[in-house]
Amino acid sequence: MAKPELLVRQVRSGITSPKRHVATLKALGLGKMNRVRRLPDNPAVRGMLFAVRHLVEVTPVEEAES
């Protein structure tokens, strides 16, 4: 069974956000608009996404069964 993953897309700019939010976006690999990343679904990533929830869109990845 594959590990659960999240598909994360930045939908709003972090320009006017506090430096802490900008640093969180960079840590997630989302430094620019409309960048999409596949990230593992774990408590650390969930906490970072919660901090910038107003800037990103998160969808769970559905793995195709063979």
TIFI-298243 format. One record per atom (N, C-alpha, C): residue number from 1; atom name; x, y, z. Coordinates in nm, 3 decimals, m for minus. Layout:
// residues N
+------+------+---------+---------+---------+
! dolo ! gufi !       u !       v !       w !
+------+------+---------+---------+---------+
!  NUM !   CA !       X !       Y !       Z !
...
+------+------+---------+---------+---------+
END
This chain:
// residues 66
+------+------+---------+---------+---------+
! dolo ! gufi !       u !       v !       w !
+------+------+---------+---------+---------+
!    1 !    N !   0.084 !  m0.117 !   0.000 !
!    1 !   CA !   0.000 !   0.000 !   0.000 !
!    1 !    C !   0.089 !   0.124 !   0.000 !
!    2 !    N !   0.056 !   0.219 !  m0.085 !
!    2 !   CA !   0.134 !   0.342 !  m0.096 !
!    2 !    C !   0.104 !   0.437 !   0.019 !
!    3 !    N !   0.201 !   0.518 !   0.051 !
!    3 !   CA !   0.181 !   0.617 !   0.156 !
!    3 !    C !   0.087 !   0.726 !   0.107 !
!    4 !    N !   0.000 !   0.779 !   0.193 !
!    4 !   CA !  m0.092 !   0.884 !   0.150 !
!    4 !    C !  m0.016 !   1.012 !   0.115 !
!    5 !    N !  m0.064 !   1.080 !   0.012 !
!    5 !   CA !  m0.001 !   1.204 !  m0.032 !
!    5 !    C !  m0.107 !   1.311 !  m0.052 !
!    6 !    N !  m0.061 !   1.435 !  m0.052 !
!    6 !   CA !  m0.146 !   1.551 !  m0.075 !
!    6 !    C !  m0.096 !   1.627 !  m0.196 !
!    7 !    N !  m0.187 !   1.676 !  m0.277 !
!    7 !   CA !  m0.153 !   1.762 !  m0.389 !
!    7 !    C !  m0.179 !   1.905 !  m0.344 !
!    8 !    N !  m0.074 !   1.987 !  m0.341 !
!    8 !   CA !  m0.084 !   2.122 !  m0.287 !
!    8 !    C !  m0.052 !   2.222 !  m0.397 !
!    9 !    N !  m0.141 !   2.322 !  m0.414 !
!    9 !   CA !  m0.122 !   2.425 !  m0.514 !
!    9 !    C !  m0.136 !   2.562 !  m0.447 !
!   10 !    N !  m0.041 !   2.650 !  m0.475 !
!   10 !   CA !  m0.048 !   2.785 !  m0.421 !
!   10 !    C !  m0.143 !   2.866 !  m0.509 !
!   11 !    N !  m0.247 !   2.923 !  m0.448 !
!   11 !   CA !  m0.348 !   2.996 !  m0.524 !
!   11 !    C !  m0.345 !   3.147 !  m0.497 !
!   12 !    N !  m0.277 !   3.189 !  m0.390 !
!   12 !   CA !  m0.264 !   3.331 !  m0.359 !
!   12 !    C !  m0.119 !   3.364 !  m0.331 !
!   13 !    N !  m0.083 !   3.487 !  m0.360 !
!   13 !   CA !   0.055 !   3.530 !  m0.341 !
!   13 !    C !   0.086 !   3.554 !  m0.194 !
!   14 !    N !   0.210 !   3.531 !  m0.159 !
!   14 !   CA !   0.254 !   3.553 !  m0.022 !
!   14 !    C !   0.325 !   3.686 !  m0.004 !
!   15 !    N !   0.314 !   3.776 !  m0.102 !
!   15 !   CA !   0.387 !   3.902 !  m0.097 !
!   15 !    C !   0.352 !   3.985 !   0.026 !
!   16 !    N !   0.224 !   3.999 !   0.057 !
!   16 !   CA !   0.185 !   4.083 !   0.170 !
!   16 !    C !   0.174 !   4.004 !   0.300 !
!   17 !    N !   0.209 !   3.878 !   0.296 !
!   17 !   CA !   0.202 !   3.793 !   0.416 !
!   17 !    C !   0.323 !   3.816 !   0.506 !
!   18 !    N !   0.311 !   3.779 !   0.632 !
!   18 !   CA !   0.427 !   3.789 !   0.722 !
!   18 !    C !   0.542 !   3.701 !   0.674 !
!   19 !    N !   0.662 !   3.736 !   0.714 !
!   19 !   CA !   0.782 !   3.661 !   0.672 !
!   19 !    C !   0.772 !   3.514 !   0.710 !
!   20 !    N !   0.707 !   3.487 !   0.820 !
!   20 !   CA !   0.692 !   3.348 !   0.866 !
!   20 !    C !   0.611 !   3.265 !   0.765 !
!   21 !    N !   0.507 !   3.325 !   0.707 !
!   21 !   CA !   0.427 !   3.253 !   0.607 !
!   21 !    C !   0.504 !   3.234 !   0.478 !
!   22 !    N !   0.581 !   3.334 !   0.438 !
!   22 !   CA !   0.663 !   3.323 !   0.317 !
!   22 !    C !   0.766 !   3.212 !   0.335 !
!   23 !    N !   0.826 !   3.203 !   0.452 !
!   23 !   CA !   0.924 !   3.098 !   0.479 !
!   23 !    C !   0.858 !   2.960 !   0.478 !
!   24 !    N !   0.736 !   2.951 !   0.526 !
!   24 !   CA !   0.663 !   2.824 !   0.524 !
!   24 !    C !   0.634 !   2.782 !   0.381 !
!   25 !    N !   0.594 !   2.876 !   0.297 !
!   25 !   CA !   0.569 !   2.844 !   0.155 !
!   25 !    C !   0.696 !   2.792 !   0.089 !
!   26 !    N !   0.809 !   2.855 !   0.118 !
!   26 !   CA !   0.935 !   2.811 !   0.060 !
!   26 !    C !   0.972 !   2.672 !   0.110 !
!   27 !    N !   0.947 !   2.644 !   0.238 !
!   27 !   CA !   0.976 !   2.513 !   0.294 !
!   27 !    C !   0.890 !   2.404 !   0.229 !
!   28 !    N !   0.770 !   2.441 !   0.187 !
!   28 !   CA !   0.682 !   2.347 !   0.118 !
!   28 !    C !   0.716 !   2.334 !  m0.030 !
!   29 !    N !   0.804 !   2.422 !  m0.079 !
!   29 !   CA !   0.840 !   2.420 !  m0.221 !
!   29 !    C !   0.744 !   2.498 !  m0.307 !
!   30 !    N !   0.675 !   2.593 !  m0.248 !
!   30 !   CA !   0.574 !   2.671 !  m0.320 !
!   30 !    C !   0.610 !   2.818 !  m0.322 !
!   31 !    N !   0.721 !   2.854 !  m0.378 !
!   31 !   CA !   0.766 !   2.993 !  m0.376 !
!   31 !    C !   0.694 !   3.083 !  m0.473 !
!   32 !    N !   0.629 !   3.027 !  m0.576 !
!   32 !   CA !   0.565 !   3.109 !  m0.679 !
!   32 !    C !   0.421 !   3.065 !  m0.701 !
!   33 !    N !   0.344 !   3.152 !  m0.762 !
!   33 !   CA !   0.203 !   3.126 !  m0.787 !
!   33 !    C !   0.183 !   3.005 !  m0.877 !
!   34 !    N !   0.074 !   2.933 !  m0.853 !
!   34 !   CA !   0.031 !   2.818 !  m0.932 !
!   34 !    C !   0.130 !   2.703 !  m0.937 !
!   35 !    N !   0.225 !   2.701 !  m0.847 !
!   35 !   CA !   0.317 !   2.588 !  m0.839 !
!   35 !    C !   0.246 !   2.474 !  m0.766 !
!   36 !    N !   0.263 !   2.353 !  m0.817 !
!   36 !   CA !   0.196 !   2.236 !  m0.760 !
!   36 !    C !   0.302 !   2.139 !  m0.709 !
!   37 !    N !   0.279 !   2.085 !  m0.589 !
!   37 !   CA !   0.371 !   1.988 !  m0.529 !
!   37 !    C !   0.291 !   1.871 !  m0.474 !
!   38 !    N !   0.351 !   1.753 !  m0.480 !
!   38 !   CA !   0.298 !   1.634 !  m0.414 !
!   38 !    C !   0.377 !   1.615 !  m0.287 !
!   39 !    N !   0.308 !   1.622 !  m0.174 !
!   39 !   CA !   0.374 !   1.614 !  m0.044 !
!   39 !    C !   0.319 !   1.498 !   0.036 !
!   40 !    N !   0.399 !   1.439 !   0.124 !
!   40 !   CA !   0.349 !   1.331 !   0.208 !
!   40 !    C !   0.247 !   1.383 !   0.308 !
!   41 !    N !   0.152 !   1.299 !   0.339 !
!   41 !   CA !   0.048 !   1.336 !   0.436 !
!   41 !    C !   0.094 !   1.294 !   0.575 !
!   42 !    N !   0.161 !   1.386 !   0.645 !
!   42 !   CA !   0.206 !   1.359 !   0.781 !
!   42 !    C !   0.180 !   1.483 !   0.867 !
!   43 !    N !   0.189 !   1.470 !   0.999 !
!   43 !   CA !   0.156 !   1.582 !   1.087 !
!   43 !    C !   0.240 !   1.708 !   1.064 !
!   44 !    N !   0.367 !   1.693 !   1.028 !
!   44 !   CA !   0.453 !   1.810 !   1.006 !
!   44 !    C !   0.404 !   1.891 !   0.885 !
!   45 !    N !   0.374 !   1.822 !   0.777 !
!   45 !   CA !   0.326 !   1.891 !   0.657 !
!   45 !    C !   0.188 !   1.949 !   0.682 !
!   46 !    N !   0.103 !   1.875 !   0.751 !
!   46 !   CA !  m0.032 !   1.926 !   0.783 !
!   46 !    C !  m0.023 !   2.054 !   0.865 !
!   47 !    N !   0.070 !   2.062 !   0.958 !
!   47 !   CA !   0.087 !   2.182 !   1.040 !
!   47 !    C !   0.130 !   2.301 !   0.957 !
!   48 !    N !   0.224 !   2.278 !   0.862 !
!   48 !   CA !   0.267 !   2.387 !   0.775 !
!   48 !    C !   0.154 !   2.434 !   0.685 !
!   49 !    N !   0.075 !   2.339 !   0.633 !
!   49 !   CA !  m0.038 !   2.375 !   0.548 !
!   49 !    C !  m0.144 !   2.452 !   0.625 !
!   50 !    N !  m0.163 !   2.415 !   0.751 !
!   50 !   CA !  m0.260 !   2.488 !   0.833 !
!   50 !    C !  m0.219 !   2.634 !   0.852 !
!   51 !    N !  m0.089 !   2.658 !   0.863 !
!   51 !   CA !  m0.039 !   2.795 !   0.884 !
!   51 !    C !  m0.063 !   2.883 !   0.761 !
!   52 !    N !  m0.061 !   2.824 !   0.642 !
!   52 !   CA !  m0.078 !   2.903 !   0.519 !
!   52 !    C !  m0.204 !   2.860 !   0.444 !
!   53 !    N !  m0.305 !   2.814 !   0.515 !
!   53 !   CA !  m0.426 !   2.761 !   0.453 !
!   53 !    C !  m0.500 !   2.862 !   0.366 !
!   54 !    N !  m0.480 !   2.990 !   0.392 !
!   54 !   CA !  m0.546 !   3.094 !   0.313 !
!   54 !    C !  m0.473 !   3.121 !   0.181 !
!   55 !    N !  m0.356 !   3.061 !   0.162 !
!   55 !   CA !  m0.276 !   3.082 !   0.042 !
!   55 !    C !  m0.269 !   2.959 !  m0.049 !
!   56 !    N !  m0.311 !   2.843 !   0.000 !
!   56 !   CA !  m0.296 !   2.719 !  m0.076 !
!   56 !    C !  m0.428 !   2.645 !  m0.090 !
!   57 !    N !  m0.428 !   2.552 !  m0.185 !
!   57 !   CA !  m0.542 !   2.464 !  m0.208 !
!   57 !    C !  m0.488 !   2.321 !  m0.197 !
!   58 !    N !  m0.552 !   2.239 !  m0.115 !
!   58 !   CA !  m0.502 !   2.103 !  m0.087 !
!   58 !    C !  m0.607 !   2.002 !  m0.131 !
!   59 !    N !  m0.561 !   1.899 !  m0.205 !
!   59 !   CA !  m0.648 !   1.788 !  m0.242 !
!   59 !    C !  m0.573 !   1.658 !  m0.217 !
!   60 !    N !  m0.642 !   1.556 !  m0.164 !
!   60 !   CA !  m0.576 !   1.427 !  m0.144 !
!   60 !    C !  m0.553 !   1.358 !  m0.278 !
!   61 !    N !  m0.444 !   1.285 !  m0.288 !
!   61 !   CA !  m0.410 !   1.213 !  m0.411 !
!   61 !    C !  m0.471 !   1.075 !  m0.403 !
!   62 !    N !  m0.549 !   1.039 !  m0.502 !
!   62 !   CA !  m0.609 !   0.907 !  m0.509 !
!   62 !    C !  m0.519 !   0.819 !  m0.595 !
!   63 !    N !  m0.463 !   0.715 !  m0.535 !
!   63 !   CA !  m0.376 !   0.623 !  m0.608 !
!   63 !    C !  m0.462 !   0.526 !  m0.688 !
!   64 !    N !  m0.427 !   0.506 !  m0.812 !
!   64 !   CA !  m0.499 !   0.412 !  m0.897 !
!   64 !    C !  m0.465 !   0.270 !  m0.856 !
!   65 !    N !  m0.566 !   0.188 !  m0.837 !
!   65 !   CA !  m0.543 !   0.049 !  m0.798 !
!   65 !    C !  m0.512 !  m0.033 !  m0.921 !
!   66 !    N !  m0.417 !  m0.123 !  m0.909 !
!   66 !   CA !  m0.376 !  m0.206 !  m1.022 !
!   66 !    C !  m0.463 !  m0.327 !  m1.037 !
+------+------+---------+---------+---------+
END
